[in-house]
Amino acid sequence: MVKKLLSVAALCMCLTVSAGCDVSAMSSLTEISRPYTGEYRCEKLLLGGKDELDRFEWVKLNLAYGGKFTLRYRGAEGNEGSYAGEYEVSPTGETITFSAKKGLRKLSQTFPVQKGAIVVDWTFGGKLLHAEFCMP
């Protein structure tokens, strides 16, 4: 039985090699496992250099496996809100691009990923908004 199983395995390997399978065209482990998916919490939130994180009970960014993101927040007064769209991580994992529809337009913005944290630097209302999202 073991010899038969080994023979079948060897035959499958020969067929794969002879079929001209290009290993370089296969997905990488990172593309398959997508280790960056999950829930991130905002650990730092500055607007114009002023800490604004205390205005929120929490701010969370969820990256789903299928390329969708949801940014959710709960204000200190209990008000809640969310934004959703799509995301794409670069092959090197050094940047992430968020895209969302606004009316008929699709807006996209790319941010760096540094040591597993998503770092957002964006001009908002004439001031620099700096946010850092980390996995707990």
Buried (B, 14 or more C-beta within 10 A) or exposed (E): EEEEEEEEEEEEEEEEEEEEEEEEEEEEEEEEEBEBBEBBEBEBBBBEEEEBBEEBEEBBBBBBEEBEBBBBBBEEEEEEEEEEBBBBBEEEEEBBEBBBEEEEEEEEEEBEBEEEBBBBEEEEEEEEBBBBBBBE
